[in-house]
């Protein structure tokens, strides 16, 4: 797998993972819940999926070569990018009117 394919894979995975909590009533898209998810549960799920997508990126970076040490700026930017990716799902869940 080339480096550019790895980068695109991580970006697409992050885009899907960022929107999953807002488009599904199930935890992580697979675990059924008896009641609808609250915003707090969705945010915790968003955090867990951010960490999971980061681990996938770390794994792919390790396979490509040496892992580059990161500082706090890297994590601030990736969290911001992940939250930006989550915006369409948030708009769909909380700002659009749904027909009942």
Secondary structure, 3 states (H helix, E strand, C coil): CCHHHHHHHHHHHHHHHHHHHHHCCCECCCECCCCCCCHHHHHHHHHHHHHHHHHHHHHHHHHHCCCCCCCHHHHHHHHHHHHHHCHHHHHHHHHCCCCC
